[in-house]
């Protein structure tokens, strides 16, 4: 719940002109102090801030609340803390008109908004129900009649305010009806008075209207005539001018005809010249044919070069083919040689076997040699077995080698395929063209590199020149500064002013340097120190070194006015660039801003003297022009100007030149860096191109090597396969021989005789003889093949040598100088280069031929255009002749129109003179306004349809004349006479009063009707919700009162009862001893209502029903006060719905015991919001804060907080410096209360 944390007030009642702040806390808070110290004023201050009405303070006007001894404004500020701990402020101040101005959290609010805000926080004090005053409790204790009790409940529920508003509305209806009767009576009197003079007034008004309309028509007619006259004069002048223009146009047309004739002759001459030039071009077409023949020759040369390149490529392919065939023949010869050697070896072995068989036959002739024969055959069998094993191992090795060669052959084929695909993907299929393009690109890159090197050399020369220039400017600045010291480094504690800034855009600041020099003057030689200590050290050294005269600005003590905002506002009123702030031209550190403003911030730079004058006149801003003229307050122009022709440049000029030179130097260096980077880039591109060329050559070489290796591997595989075949054949022979030996050995072992051995040996001898013969024939055949292979190899080698000699001769004719494997590529590259040059020459010739043909087409178009110009000139000549005839006719017509305008002008002048003679007053009007607009709104006005010609104006004037004649005729027939001015004024005042009375009567009738409707609505269905709410509030008050009464009078049970069925019919208080009330607590509500109906006519306070006694006469005075206080508190808590409760000495009529009981009651009420275990929480009622004004020490002793006020010379103030929760003052009651609280705290 919300509670008040502090109240600040000033010039309120007894509070003086100084602010007095009273801190408050939640719970029961006692406000104590001597009489007249402002305790009740504090409660009134809370009501004042919470937008309570004036009747709550018991004053007629709120101005009575202000302290009469103070001239300060009466103000009150209340600080509240909400449920969530949010702090809010509600402030109210007394206005000079006697009202109040409210603020909530610093924002202006109305009284209704303040009450709504407090109601939302649960801290509202509306209706006064939450304020318990001593007078009210005493009056209720003395007289607690039914009407007073019903009024108390009505005040808490708002029914009282409702009834007051209804009564006020009824009274307003009564007063409004009386006023309406009076107004209607006066209205009847006025109507009778005006009716008598109404006919006369209407006749006079009509006469005045006729005269006014006639005068207005005469004025308009005169204006129209005058406008028509002026328009006629203008038309006559226009016609005269048009005639002159027509005559001039005729003369111009005649001259134009002559010019067109001359132009036609010139164009015809140009056409003849163009035709002659066309003939020359036709003659020059032979040259184009010749150029076409040259182009054809170039095309033939390109075709021949392409054919040469193709033949070279074919020759190269043929040479590679012959070389491959020669290598294959050599390989075949080597293979055949090896085969012949193998066959010869086999033949020798076969012959040796024959010899051994012959020896074995000789041994087999006698039986004695059988053992030796067997031994020989066994040895031969072993030799053959070992030979077979060796041949098998050789055949396996050959097969393994063949497999390895086959795998290598497949890998080489894959590699060759990859290289071929990579070559095709890189576009290297045409090696010659690619080589030529690479060489051309390298030549272009080398040329670009030379150009960039030249640019880099030039930039380096500029760098040196600008560096020297910057050094010279820096030396001149040092000489210009003279004896002025310069900063030694960036950490130096001082430096001259001209070193504290730089130019933002040096090249753009050149036009402002003169103005900046005038502004700075001698201040450029001022030394700027970082601190006062540094300035003192610098000044001391300056006095020792130079004898004084040095100006020093310490930054920490330098105060410079900042006019930049006003200067920028003034600059915004001018176009961009007309007014410039000097600080915007400079770049400086923030620490030097004060020094820069001191030197340059007093003036702005104006683009011209006119701008400077406007700046000082309109805005009061001093300025300096670009030429150096100062404009300050009090003078428009002045100051130093000087002649710059013979004057040495100052520090700023040198500084600007140095800044420009440094900027140019930085630009040159940056450009040099860019050029160097580009040189490096070109070199990188050259290296990349060379690397690409080398990569291409290496790729070609690698492909050729791979192809050669592939061919060699194929040949080796074929040779190895042949060797494997031979080895397998020899192995077969050895197997056959071994089988024969084994058979022979078997036969010898079985028979044991030589006869069978001889036959076997003879058979073996025959087989060996056949094998030897076969081997001899094989050796011969291989020898023949070897001879043929050698012959083929020689032939291919001879052809290859012939082709190489032819190629060498061709290269010598073309000037080739390279050797080795690159000769073939170089030849093709040269051919491709020639082919590219021929193609370029062919393209150039074709472009030249196309350009010549385009030139011929342009010249043909020029001839056609010239022909069109001749035709156009002839058409212009015809048009000019027609325009001449038309201009002559127009000049004659305009001369006739001029004569007509002159006649119309004379007629208009006569009509205007006649009207002025009839109405002389119009002369002055026309003199004051010579051009009266003829267009006005009116029913009788003729329309001119927007035509302002003299004829239209004349027709309008004639129509107005006819209308005026009608009005004058009606005026002559009228019999009314003009009334005196006083009589006329009287009649008009009566009419005005009659209109005002009628309006007032209508307004009062409407007000009465609305008030009656509102009263009828309030007494009908609209009052039912109010009565229902009233009944609900009564039930709440009755329940709360019963609980509170039990708390303050434990011996009795009290209740608030209705006399009738409605609360507003009256209420009574009933009490009964606790036992009787307990015994009768089970009686029904119907029985109580029946007893009330039977005793409805009884008003005796001592009447009883079922143990309940009506009235409080049987109670003591203290008990009645306690009951009244309980009833008032119940009404306050039930009706207000607020967490705040204000009590102003409500315990004054109680004894000490009852005061203690009341204090405990309020303390329990204030504690109930934070805990549900207290007695007040059980009662169902609670509030966060109770502010109680009391003089009772017993009451104060039970309060949780005490605020002590006192009265001083300046008014109400806090005693003891505003301490709360106790007091150190001299009031014994407060001291006793503080002691009681301390004792109570110790017991807890």
C-alpha positions, 0 to 999 in steps of 0.5 A: 500500500502507498504511504507518505514519506515526506511533506515539504511546504513553504508559506502555508499557514504558519510555515514561513517563507523557507522550505520545511521538510517533515519526514514521515514513515509508515505505521502510526505516526504522532505529530506533536508540539505546542499549541499553534506550532502548525500540527493541524497545518501539516494535515491541511497541507496534505489535503491541499496537495491532494486537491481537496476542496476549499470547504475541507479547510474551513475557509472561504477562499484558498488565499486564506491558507497562504502565510500573510507574513511571507511574500513567497508562493504558497507551495506543498510537495508530498512524496509517496512510495507505492506498492512496488517501492516506486517514489512519486511526488505530488505538488500544489502551489497557490496561484495569484487568482486563488486557485491551485496549480498541480504537478505529478512527478514534475508534470502539470496536471489538473485537480481531477487528474491528481485525484485519479492518480491518488485513487489509483495508488490507494491514497485518496482523501476525497470527501473528507471521510479519511480525515478524523477531526475532534469536532466531528467526533465530539458532535457525533458523540453528543448527538447521534441521531438517525439523520446525522448517522445517515449523513455520515454514511452518505458522506462516505458512500458519495450519496451526500455529494449526489444529493447536493448536486441534485439540489444545486441543479434544482435551484439552478432550474428555479433561477433560470426559470425566473430569469426566463420570465423576466427576459420574456417580459422585456422581449414583449415590451421591445416587440410592441415598441419596435412594431410601431416604427417597423413600417417607417424603418423599412421605408427608410431602409429601402430609400437608403438601399436605393441611394446606396445602389444608385451610387454604387452603380454610378461608381461602377459605371464610371469605373467601367467607362474610365477602364473602357476609355483606358482600354480603348487608348491601349487598343489604339496604341496597340493597333498603332504598334501593330500597324508599325510592326506589320509595316516592319514585318512587310519590309522584313519579309521583303528583305527576307525574300531577297536573302532567300534568293541569295541563299538559294544561289549560294546553296546551288553553288555548293551543290555544284561543288559537291557534285564536282567533288563526287566526280573526283571521288568516283575517279578516286575509286580506282585507287580503292580498287587498287587498294582492294587488289592489295588487300587481295594480295595480302589475303593470298600471302596469308593463305600462302603463309598458312599453307607453309605452316601446314607443310611445315607441320606435315614435314615435322610429322613425317620427320617424326614418323621416319625417326620412329621407323628408324628407331623401330628398325634399329630395335628390330635389327638388335632383336634379330641379332640377338635371335641369330646369336641365340640360334647360333648358340643352339646350333653349336649346342646341337652339334656338340650333342651330335658329337657326344651321341657319335661318341656314345655310338662308338661306345655302344659297339662293344658290350665292354663299354656298356657301363661307360655308356650308361655313365655318359648317358647319365651325365648327359641326362643330368646336363640336360636337366640342369639346362632345362632348369636354366631355360625355365628360369630364363623363360620365367624371368623373360615372362616377368620382364615382359609383364613389367614392360607391359605395365610400364607401357600402360602407365606410359600410355596413360601419361601420354594421354594426360599430357595430350589432354592437358596440352589440348586444354591449355590451347597448346595444340597450335604451338607456333601461334601460342608462342607468337602470342606469348612473344608479342605479350612479352614485348608489350609488357617490356614496353609498358615496363619501360614507360612505367620506369620513365614515369617512376623516374619523373615522380622521383624527380618531383619528390626531390623537388617538392622535398627541397621546396618544403625544406626551403619553406620551413627555413623561411618560416623559421626566419620569419618567426625570428627569435620565437622558440619552436617546440623540440618534440611532441612531448614538449610542454609548450609550442608557438601558436602556429604549430598548434594547428594545421589546415584541413584542406590546404588547397581550398584554404588559399583564398582564406589565408589573408583573412586568417592572417588579419584575425591572428595578427601578432597572436601567431607568435604567442607561446601556448603552454600546457599548464601554468607551471610550464608557462612559469618555467618558460617565462623564467627562461625567456626573461633570462634569455631574451629579456622579456616581451614573450606572450604565453597562454597557459591552456589550463587557465585560458578562458576564451568565449565560444561564439560558434553557435551564434556564428553558425546560426548566422551562417545558416541564413546565407548560401553555402560558402558565403560565411565560413567559421575560421575554426572549420578551416583548421585542424587541431587537438581538442586541448588547443581549442581555447587557444584557437578560439582566442586567436580566430573565434571572435570573427567569421569570414565573409565572402564579400562586403555586402555579406559582412554588412548583413552579418553585423546589422542583422545578427551582430556577428563581426566578420573579416572579408577575404580581402582582409577588411574587418567589420565589428560592432559600432563600425561597418567596415575598417581595420587593416587592409594593406597592399600585398604587392610589396609585402613579404609573406607572413607565417600563415602564408608560409604555413599554407604553402608548406602544407600545400607542398607537403600535400603534393609531396604526399600525393607524388609519393603515393603516386610513385608507390602506385607506379612502383607497384605497377612496375612490380606487377608488370615484372611479375606478369613478365616472369609469369609469361616466361614461366608459362612459355618455359612451362609450355616448352617443357610440357612439349618436351615432356610430351615428346620424351614421354612419346619416345619412352613409350615407343622405346618401351613398346620396342623393348616389350616386343623384343622381350616377347620375342626372346620369351618365345625363343626361350620357350622354343629352346626349352621345348627342344631341351625337354625333347632331348631330355626325354630322349636321354631318359628313354635311352637311359631307361632302355639301357637299364632294362636290357643291359645290352648295347644293341638296344642302345645303339638303336636309341642312340642312332635315333637320337643322332638322327633327331639331332641331325634334323634339329641341327639342320633346322637350326641352320635354316633358322640361323640363315633365315634370321641372318637374312631378316637381320640384313633386311632390317639393317638395310631398312634402318640405313634407308630410313636414316638416309631419308631422315638425314636428307630431311634434316639437311633440307630443314637446316637449309630452310632455317638458314634462309630464314635466319634461324640461329637456335640448335637442338630440339628447339629448332622445329618449334622455332621454325614454326614460331617464325612461320606463325609470326609471319602469318600473324603479321600478314593477318594484321596487315590484312586487317589494317588494309581492310579497315582502310578500305572500309574507312574509304568506303565510309568516306565516300558514303559520307560525301554522298550523304553530304551531296544529298543533304546539300540537295535537300538544302537547295530544295529547302531554300527554294521552299523558304523563298516561296514561303517568304513571298507568301508572308510578304503578301500577308504582311502587306494585307495585315498592315492595311487592316490594322490601319483601318482598326486604328481609325475605329479605335479613335472614334470609340475613344471619343464616344467613351470620353463624352459618356464619362464627362456626362456622368461626372457632370451628373454625379460630381462626387465621382471625380474624387473617387476616380482620381483616388482609384482611376482603375475600378474593377468592373467585376463584382458579385450582384444579381443585377450586374451584367456578366462580361464572361471574362472579356476585358476589351473596350467593347465589352467594358462599354456594353457592361457600362451601358447595362449598369446605366440602365439599372441605375436609371431604374433605381433613380426612377423608383427613388423618385416615386418613393414617398419616404422621407429621410429620418434624423440621425438620432431617430435612426440610431434609436430604431437600430438600437431597438432592433439590436436589443430585440435580437439579443433578447430573443437569443437570450430567451432561446438560450435560457429555455434550452438551459432549463430543458437540459437541467430538467432532463438531468434531474429527471434522469438522476431521480429515475433509473440512473439513481439505482446504481448510486443507491445500490453502492450506498447500501454496499458502503453501509454494509461495510461500515456496519461490519467494520463498526461492529469489529472496531466497537468490540475492540474499543469496548470489549464489554459491549456489542454494538451495531448500526441498524436501519430504521426503515428499509433504506439507509437514507431513511435513518440509522440508529446505534444499538448496544447490548452487554456481551452476554445478552448479545451472545444469547440473542445472536441466533435471532433471524433478520426477519425477527429484527425487521418485525421488531423494528416495524413494531417500534418504528414510531418509537424514538426513545433512546432507551427502547430495547428489543431482545437485549439490544438497547437503542441509543447511547444515553446509557453509556458514559461520555468516554464510551460515547466518544469511543463509539463515535470514534469507531464509527467515524473510523469505520466510515473513513476506511469503508468510504475512502478506500485509502491507505492513509488516515488523518486524525486531528486531536480525536482523542482529546476528550478521552482519559488516559486508558481510552487514549491508550486503547485508541492508540493501540487500535490505530497502531493495529490498523496501520500494522495490518497491511504488512501482517495478517496476524494482528487484531486489526487484520482479523477485523478486516480493516487496515491502512498503511499510514496513520498521521495523528495529531495528539497532545496525549503522552500515553497516545504518543508512547504507543506510536511507532514514530513521532514528529515534533514541531515547534514555532520559531521566529520564521514560523513552523519548523521541526524541533531538534533538526527534524529528527523522527522516531523520538525527540531531543526537545524539551517537551516532557510528553514527547520525552515520555513517549520516547522512553515508553517506545524504548521500553516497549522495544526492550520487552520485545 
